[in-house]
Amino acid sequence: MDWFYAIVYGIVEGITEFLPISSTGHLIVVGNLMGVPWPKEVKDTFEVVIQGGAILAVLAYYWRDFLQQGRDIGHDRPTQRLWLGVAAACIPAVVLGLLFGDAIKAALFRPSVVAWALIVGGVLMWLIESRRVTPNVHGIKEIGVRRSFLIGAVQCLALLWPGFSRSASSILGGMLMGLDRPTATQFSFYLGVPTLGGAALLDFIRSRDILAQIGLLNVLLGAVTSFVVAYLAIGWLLRFVSTNNFKGFAVYRVVVGILILILIATGTMSNGSLA
């Protein structure tokens, strides 16, 4: 059954990684409902590594843009500011992760915390979408380094509160900083490349022996599935936000958060630490 679990995890990861609904929350629910028998260290490592497939989907989706930006970065000021901004936005998460990452996992990485993060994040998303504010940034090269850094600081909500969702926090942060929805969504994709890509590569290098317990072919199957599904999800989300708001996602988050709390209350899901 390892191949089946790998495919399901890959599908869930691919769908939820870039949508503002928390891949962590969904992987927890799906893993518990399927009764995946893998040791905890295998599940944790597998979930991080298959994020690499989702990141490759971003690179594939935007390959023309990245190629052109690589050509322009030596002389084009807007392109330079864009990638300086991406680097600046990663700084808060890197610093907090190094200082408090282990403590946060030990204290907060449990289903009930994830559930409340989904619910609170959904409420905040609804409130932010209900504001009557006209965006003043309509392209990622217009964001600037200072605004990018502040978006990165808001993105840390996902690190400080497991289940809040990295994509949700970066998109909401972008909207609070005046970005329109498509621009905030695209910038969230860009931020995922160094943050998630680095974590996936590091975990794979460090934990190949752990992953060997379920077979590296199954790991590859999960990553490839994540890549394909994430590529489709990126295109769909960009089309969706061009004509719709995030209130539907807000409602969905609240529903999933309540579902997790019900599963815990009924004993269907353990509320033990996931760290």
C-alpha positions as CSV (number, residue, x, y, z in Angstrom):
1,M,0.0,0.0,0.0
2,D,3.0,2.4,0.2
3,W,2.6,3.4,-3.4
4,F,-1.1,4.2,-2.8
5,Y,-0.3,6.4,0.2
6,A,2.4,8.1,-1.7
7,I,0.0,9.0,-4.5
8,V,-2.7,10.3,-2.2
9,Y,-0.2,12.4,-0.2
10,G,1.1,13.7,-3.5
11,I,-2.4,14.7,-4.7
12,V,-3.2,16.4,-1.4
13,E,0.2,18.2,-1.3
14,G,-0.1,19.4,-4.9
15,I,-3.6,20.7,-4.4
16,T,-3.2,22.4,-1.0
17,E,0.4,23.7,-1.1
18,F,-0.3,26.9,-3.0
19,L,-4.0,27.3,-2.1
20,P,-4.5,29.3,1.1
21,I,-6.0,26.4,3.0
22,S,-3.0,24.8,4.7
23,S,-1.3,21.7,3.3
24,T,-0.3,20.8,6.9
25,G,-3.9,20.6,8.1
26,H,-5.0,18.5,5.1
27,L,-2.1,16.1,5.3
28,I,-2.9,15.5,9.0
29,V,-6.6,14.8,8.3
30,V,-5.9,12.5,5.3
31,G,-3.1,10.7,7.0
32,N,-5.3,10.0,10.1
33,L,-8.3,8.9,8.0
34,M,-6.2,6.5,5.9
35,G,-4.4,5.1,8.9
36,V,-1.0,5.4,7.2
37,P,1.2,2.9,9.1
38,W,4.5,4.7,8.4
39,P,6.6,5.6,11.4
40,K,6.2,9.3,12.4
41,E,9.7,10.3,11.3
42,V,9.0,8.8,7.8
43,K,5.7,10.6,7.4
44,D,7.2,14.0,8.5
45,T,10.2,13.6,6.2
46,F,8.1,12.4,3.3
47,E,5.7,15.4,3.6
48,V,8.6,17.9,3.5
49,V,10.4,16.2,0.6
50,I,7.3,15.9,-1.7
51,Q,7.0,19.7,-1.4
52,G,10.0,19.7,-3.8
53,G,7.6,18.4,-6.5
54,A,5.3,21.4,-5.9
55,I,8.2,23.8,-6.1
56,L,9.4,22.3,-9.4
57,A,5.8,23.0,-10.6
58,V,6.4,26.7,-9.9
59,L,9.7,26.6,-11.8
60,A,8.0,24.8,-14.7
61,Y,5.0,27.2,-14.7
62,Y,7.1,30.4,-14.7
63,W,10.1,29.1,-16.6
64,R,9.9,31.7,-19.3
65,D,9.7,34.5,-16.7
66,F,12.6,33.1,-14.7
67,L,14.7,32.7,-17.8
68,Q,14.1,36.2,-18.9
69,Q,14.7,37.6,-15.3
70,G,18.0,35.6,-15.3
71,R,19.0,37.4,-18.4
72,D,17.9,40.8,-17.1
73,I,19.0,40.8,-13.5
74,G,22.5,42.1,-14.3
75,H,21.2,45.4,-15.8
76,D,17.4,45.7,-15.1
77,R,16.6,47.6,-11.9
78,P,13.0,46.3,-11.5
79,T,14.2,42.7,-11.8
80,Q,17.0,43.3,-9.3
81,R,14.5,44.9,-6.8
82,L,12.1,41.9,-7.3
83,W,14.8,39.3,-6.3
84,L,16.2,41.5,-3.6
85,G,12.7,41.6,-2.3
86,V,12.3,37.8,-2.4
87,A,15.6,37.5,-0.5
88,A,14.5,40.1,2.1
89,A,11.1,38.3,2.5
90,C,12.9,35.1,3.4
91,I,14.9,36.6,6.2
92,P,12.2,36.7,8.9
93,A,11.3,33.0,8.4
94,V,14.9,31.9,8.3
95,V,15.8,33.7,11.5
96,L,12.7,32.6,13.4
97,G,13.1,29.0,12.1
98,L,16.7,28.8,13.3
99,L,15.9,30.4,16.7
100,F,12.6,28.8,17.6
101,G,11.7,26.1,15.0
102,D,12.3,23.1,17.3
103,A,10.5,24.8,20.3
104,I,7.5,25.6,18.1
105,K,7.3,22.1,16.8
106,A,7.5,20.6,20.3
107,A,4.9,22.9,21.8
108,L,2.5,23.7,19.0
109,F,2.6,21.0,16.4
110,R,-0.6,19.2,17.2
111,P,-3.9,18.8,15.4
112,S,-6.0,21.1,17.7
113,V,-3.5,23.9,17.2
114,V,-3.7,23.3,13.4
115,A,-7.5,23.3,13.6
116,W,-7.6,26.7,15.4
117,A,-5.1,28.1,12.9
118,L,-7.4,27.1,10.1
119,I,-10.4,28.7,11.7
120,V,-8.7,32.0,12.8
121,G,-7.0,32.3,9.4
122,G,-10.3,31.8,7.7
123,V,-11.9,34.5,9.8
124,L,-9.0,36.9,9.1
125,M,-9.2,36.1,5.4
126,W,-12.9,37.0,5.3
127,L,-12.3,40.2,7.2
128,I,-9.5,41.3,4.9
129,E,-11.6,40.5,1.8
130,S,-14.4,42.6,3.3
131,R,-12.4,45.8,3.4
132,R,-13.1,48.4,0.8
133,V,-9.5,49.1,-0.2
134,T,-8.3,49.7,-3.8
135,P,-4.9,47.9,-4.4
136,N,-2.1,50.1,-5.7
137,V,0.4,47.3,-6.7
138,H,-0.4,45.4,-9.9
139,G,2.8,43.6,-10.7
140,I,5.5,41.8,-8.8
141,K,8.2,44.1,-10.0
142,E,6.3,47.0,-8.4
143,I,6.4,45.5,-4.9
144,G,9.8,46.8,-3.7
145,V,12.2,45.5,-1.0
146,R,10.6,47.1,2.0
147,R,7.1,45.9,1.2
148,S,8.5,42.4,0.4
149,F,10.2,42.3,3.8
150,L,6.9,43.1,5.5
151,I,5.1,40.4,3.5
152,G,7.8,38.0,4.7
153,A,7.3,39.0,8.3
154,V,3.5,38.3,7.9
155,Q,4.4,35.0,6.3
156,C,6.0,34.0,9.6
157,L,2.5,33.4,11.0
158,A,2.7,30.0,9.3
159,L,5.9,29.2,11.2
160,L,4.7,30.5,14.5
161,W,1.3,28.9,14.2
162,P,1.3,25.5,12.5
163,G,-1.7,25.1,10.1
164,F,-2.1,28.8,9.4
165,S,-0.7,28.2,5.9
166,R,2.4,29.7,4.3
167,S,0.5,30.6,1.1
168,A,-2.4,32.1,3.1
169,S,-0.2,34.3,5.3
170,S,2.0,35.5,2.4
171,I,-1.1,36.2,0.2
172,L,-2.9,38.0,3.0
173,G,0.3,39.9,3.9
174,G,0.6,41.0,0.3
175,M,-3.1,42.2,0.1
176,L,-2.5,44.1,3.4
177,M,0.5,45.8,1.7
178,G,-1.6,47.0,-1.2
179,L,-1.1,44.1,-3.7
180,D,-4.0,43.0,-5.9
181,R,-5.0,39.4,-5.6
182,P,-3.2,38.0,-8.7
183,T,0.1,39.8,-7.7
184,A,-0.1,38.7,-4.1
185,T,-0.7,35.1,-5.3
186,Q,2.2,35.2,-7.8
187,F,4.5,36.6,-5.2
188,S,3.5,33.8,-2.8
189,F,4.6,31.3,-5.5
190,Y,7.9,33.1,-5.8
191,L,8.5,33.0,-2.1
192,G,7.8,29.3,-2.0
193,V,10.8,28.6,-4.3
194,P,13.6,29.4,-1.8
195,T,11.7,28.6,1.4
196,L,10.0,25.3,0.6
197,G,12.6,24.2,-2.1
198,G,15.5,24.6,0.4
199,A,13.7,22.7,3.1
200,A,12.7,19.9,0.7
201,L,16.3,19.5,-0.6
202,L,17.9,19.6,2.8
203,D,15.5,17.0,4.3
204,F,16.1,14.7,1.3
205,I,19.9,14.9,1.7
206,R,19.7,14.4,5.4
207,S,17.0,11.7,5.5
208,R,17.6,9.4,2.6
209,D,18.0,6.5,5.0
210,I,14.7,7.3,6.7
211,L,12.9,7.5,3.3
212,A,14.4,4.2,2.3
213,Q,12.0,2.5,4.7
214,I,9.2,3.0,2.3
215,G,11.3,2.9,-0.9
216,L,12.8,5.8,-2.8
217,L,10.6,4.9,-5.8
218,N,7.6,5.7,-3.6
219,V,9.1,9.0,-2.6
220,L,9.7,9.8,-6.3
221,L,6.1,8.8,-7.1
222,G,4.8,11.1,-4.4
223,A,6.9,14.0,-5.6
224,V,5.9,13.5,-9.3
225,T,2.3,13.3,-8.3
226,S,2.7,16.5,-6.3
227,F,4.4,18.2,-9.3
228,V,1.6,17.4,-11.7
229,V,-1.2,18.3,-9.4
230,A,0.5,21.5,-8.2
231,Y,1.1,22.6,-11.8
232,L,-2.6,22.3,-12.5
233,A,-3.5,24.0,-9.2
234,I,-1.2,27.0,-9.9
235,G,-2.9,27.7,-13.2
236,W,-6.4,27.3,-11.7
237,L,-5.7,29.6,-8.8
238,L,-4.3,32.3,-11.0
239,R,-7.4,32.2,-13.2
240,F,-9.7,32.0,-10.1
241,V,-8.2,35.1,-8.3
242,S,-8.4,37.2,-11.5
243,T,-12.2,37.3,-11.2
244,N,-13.0,36.0,-7.6
245,N,-12.1,36.8,-4.0
246,F,-10.9,34.5,-1.2
247,K,-14.1,34.3,0.8
248,G,-14.8,30.8,-0.4
249,F,-11.4,29.6,0.9
250,A,-12.2,31.4,4.2
251,V,-15.4,29.4,4.7
252,Y,-13.6,26.2,3.6
253,R,-10.8,26.7,6.2
254,V,-13.3,27.2,9.0
255,V,-15.2,24.0,8.0
256,V,-12.0,21.9,7.9
257,G,-10.8,23.3,11.2
258,I,-14.2,22.4,12.8
259,L,-13.9,18.9,11.2
260,I,-10.5,18.4,12.8
261,L,-11.9,19.5,16.2
262,I,-14.8,17.1,15.9
263,L,-12.5,14.2,14.9
264,I,-10.4,14.9,18.0
265,A,-13.5,15.2,20.3
266,T,-14.9,11.9,19.0
267,G,-11.6,10.1,19.5
268,T,-11.2,9.5,15.7
269,M,-8.1,11.6,15.7
270,S,-5.4,11.8,18.4
271,N,-4.4,15.2,19.6
272,G,-0.9,14.1,20.5
273,S,2.1,16.0,19.5
274,L,3.1,15.7,15.8
275,A,6.7,16.9,16.5
